[in-house]
């Protein structure tokens, strides 16, 4: 069914927003299976993985999104923030600079993390 990946992804986001990342991942896994080349779906799945503290998998999913669309800003931003949240401010800064992610946005998040 056309658009089913987006519908599944949106359901996953609804569960994620309601604090149910395990349920979110069920729908997001189905969304990725339906459209493995959607950078939006891949980024949304990464968000669920991050919420489950599955950081390596989340970062891998973001890289998959960037393989599909190297300039996809949500993936670029989320990768920098994920790396930052894991304590690697040097790499986060490098990602932000090299990927044209807004330096001001990343710096605001650095302050949130006390860096």
C-alpha positions as YAML, in Angstrom:
chain: A
units: angstrom
residues:
- id: 1
  name: UNK
  ca: [0.00, 0.00, 0.00]
- id: 2
  name: UNK
  ca: [1.52, 3.37, -1.00]
- id: 3
  name: UNK
  ca: [2.48, 5.46, 1.99]
- id: 4
  name: UNK
  ca: [2.31, 2.54, 4.41]
- id: 5
  name: UNK
  ca: [5.90, 3.11, 5.53]
- id: 6
  name: UNK
  ca: [5.02, 6.67, 6.47]
- id: 7
  name: UNK
  ca: [1.89, 5.55, 8.33]
- id: 8
  name: UNK
  ca: [3.87, 2.92, 10.24]
- id: 9
  name: UNK
  ca: [6.60, 5.46, 10.96]
- id: 10
  name: UNK
  ca: [4.04, 7.94, 12.28]
- id: 11
  name: UNK
  ca: [2.54, 5.26, 14.54]
- id: 12
  name: UNK
  ca: [6.03, 4.54, 15.83]
- id: 13
  name: UNK
  ca: [6.58, 8.22, 16.54]
- id: 14
  name: UNK
  ca: [3.28, 8.38, 18.42]
- id: 15
  name: UNK
  ca: [4.37, 5.52, 20.66]
- id: 16
  name: UNK
  ca: [7.77, 7.12, 21.10]
- id: 17
  name: UNK
  ca: [6.16, 10.42, 22.12]
- id: 18
  name: UNK
  ca: [4.00, 8.60, 24.63]
- id: 19
  name: UNK
  ca: [7.06, 7.06, 26.28]
- id: 20
  name: UNK
  ca: [6.76, 3.60, 24.76]
- id: 21
  name: UNK
  ca: [9.96, 3.14, 22.75]
- id: 22
  name: UNK
  ca: [9.63, -0.67, 22.62]
- id: 23
  name: UNK
  ca: [6.24, -0.39, 20.92]
- id: 24
  name: UNK
  ca: [7.57, 2.39, 18.73]
- id: 25
  name: UNK
  ca: [10.37, 0.16, 17.51]
- id: 26
  name: UNK
  ca: [7.89, -2.54, 16.46]
- id: 27
  name: UNK
  ca: [6.18, -0.11, 14.08]
- id: 28
  name: UNK
  ca: [9.43, 1.50, 12.95]
- id: 29
  name: UNK
  ca: [10.92, -1.91, 12.14]
- id: 30
  name: UNK
  ca: [7.89, -2.56, 9.94]
- id: 31
  name: UNK
  ca: [8.27, 0.88, 8.34]
- id: 32
  name: UNK
  ca: [11.91, 0.19, 7.49]
- id: 33
  name: UNK
  ca: [10.96, -3.20, 6.05]
- id: 34
  name: UNK
  ca: [8.34, -1.45, 3.91]
- id: 35
  name: UNK
  ca: [10.69, 1.32, 2.72]
- id: 36
  name: UNK
  ca: [14.36, 0.75, 3.61]
- id: 37
  name: UNK
  ca: [15.39, 3.75, 1.49]
- id: 38
  name: UNK
  ca: [13.42, 6.40, 3.35]
- id: 39
  name: UNK
  ca: [15.82, 8.60, 5.30]
- id: 40
  name: UNK
  ca: [12.91, 9.87, 7.39]
- id: 41
  name: UNK
  ca: [11.91, 6.37, 8.45]
- id: 42
  name: UNK
  ca: [15.55, 5.49, 9.20]
- id: 43
  name: UNK
  ca: [15.99, 8.60, 11.36]
- id: 44
  name: UNK
  ca: [12.77, 7.86, 13.22]
- id: 45
  name: UNK
  ca: [13.96, 4.31, 13.92]
- id: 46
  name: UNK
  ca: [17.24, 5.74, 15.21]
- id: 47
  name: UNK
  ca: [15.28, 7.90, 17.65]
- id: 48
  name: UNK
  ca: [13.53, 4.83, 19.05]
- id: 49
  name: UNK
  ca: [16.83, 2.97, 19.35]
- id: 50
  name: UNK
  ca: [18.35, 5.94, 21.16]
- id: 51
  name: UNK
  ca: [15.40, 6.03, 23.57]
- id: 52
  name: UNK
  ca: [16.14, 2.38, 24.34]
- id: 53
  name: UNK
  ca: [19.80, 3.26, 25.01]
- id: 54
  name: UNK
  ca: [20.85, 1.21, 21.98]
- id: 55
  name: UNK
  ca: [23.26, 3.93, 20.93]
- id: 56
  name: UNK
  ca: [25.50, 1.97, 18.56]
- id: 57
  name: UNK
  ca: [22.46, 0.76, 16.63]
- id: 58
  name: UNK
  ca: [21.00, 4.27, 16.59]
- id: 59
  name: UNK
  ca: [24.21, 5.70, 15.19]
- id: 60
  name: UNK
  ca: [24.34, 2.94, 12.56]
- id: 61
  name: UNK
  ca: [20.75, 3.72, 11.55]
- id: 62
  name: UNK
  ca: [21.62, 7.40, 11.16]
- id: 63
  name: UNK
  ca: [24.55, 6.47, 8.95]
- id: 64
  name: UNK
  ca: [22.20, 4.34, 6.84]
- id: 65
  name: UNK
  ca: [19.95, 7.37, 6.41]
- id: 66
  name: UNK
  ca: [22.98, 9.39, 5.32]
- id: 67
  name: UNK
  ca: [23.96, 6.73, 2.79]
- id: 68
  name: UNK
  ca: [20.53, 7.18, 1.23]
- id: 69
  name: UNK
  ca: [20.66, 10.98, 1.38]
- id: 70
  name: UNK
  ca: [24.06, 12.43, 2.41]
- id: 71
  name: UNK
  ca: [22.59, 15.88, 2.95]
- id: 72
  name: UNK
  ca: [19.56, 14.84, 5.02]
- id: 73
  name: UNK
  ca: [19.65, 17.47, 7.76]
- id: 74
  name: UNK
  ca: [17.67, 15.52, 10.41]
- id: 75
  name: UNK
  ca: [20.18, 12.66, 10.17]
- id: 76
  name: UNK
  ca: [23.15, 15.04, 10.25]
- id: 77
  name: UNK
  ca: [21.76, 16.88, 13.27]
- id: 78
  name: UNK
  ca: [20.76, 13.72, 15.15]
- id: 79
  name: UNK
  ca: [24.13, 12.11, 14.55]
- id: 80
  name: UNK
  ca: [25.92, 15.13, 16.01]
- id: 81
  name: UNK
  ca: [23.57, 15.25, 19.01]
- id: 82
  name: UNK
  ca: [23.83, 11.48, 19.60]
- id: 83
  name: UNK
  ca: [27.62, 11.65, 19.56]
- id: 84
  name: UNK
  ca: [27.47, 14.63, 21.90]
- id: 85
  name: UNK
  ca: [25.14, 12.86, 24.31]
- id: 86
  name: UNK
  ca: [27.65, 10.02, 24.45]
- id: 87
  name: UNK
  ca: [30.27, 12.50, 25.67]
- id: 88
  name: UNK
  ca: [32.34, 12.99, 22.53]
- id: 89
  name: UNK
  ca: [32.11, 16.76, 22.16]
- id: 90
  name: UNK
  ca: [35.15, 16.91, 19.85]
- id: 91
  name: UNK
  ca: [33.59, 14.55, 17.33]
- id: 92
  name: UNK
  ca: [30.18, 16.24, 17.70]
- id: 93
  name: UNK
  ca: [31.75, 19.59, 16.86]
- id: 94
  name: UNK
  ca: [33.52, 18.09, 13.88]
- id: 95
  name: UNK
  ca: [30.28, 16.53, 12.63]
- id: 96
  name: UNK
  ca: [28.44, 19.80, 13.10]
- id: 97
  name: UNK
  ca: [31.05, 21.72, 11.18]
- id: 98
  name: UNK
  ca: [31.62, 19.22, 8.40]
- id: 99
  name: UNK
  ca: [27.95, 18.55, 7.84]
- id: 100
  name: UNK
  ca: [26.75, 22.15, 7.92]
- id: 101
  name: UNK
  ca: [24.57, 21.49, 10.94]
- id: 102
  name: UNK
  ca: [23.81, 24.76, 12.67]
- id: 103
  name: UNK
  ca: [26.68, 25.44, 15.04]
- id: 104
  name: UNK
  ca: [24.40, 27.54, 17.25]
- id: 105
  name: UNK
  ca: [21.94, 24.66, 17.68]
- id: 106
  name: UNK
  ca: [24.70, 22.20, 18.60]
- id: 107
  name: UNK
  ca: [26.32, 24.69, 20.98]
- id: 108
  name: UNK
  ca: [22.98, 25.15, 22.74]
- id: 109
  name: UNK
  ca: [22.79, 21.38, 23.23]
- id: 110
  name: UNK
  ca: [26.41, 21.35, 24.51]
- id: 111
  name: UNK
  ca: [25.33, 23.75, 27.23]
- id: 112
  name: UNK
  ca: [22.44, 21.44, 28.11]
- id: 113
  name: UNK
  ca: [24.98, 18.64, 28.59]
- id: 114
  name: UNK
  ca: [27.27, 20.92, 30.61]
- id: 115
  name: UNK
  ca: [30.08, 20.84, 28.05]
...
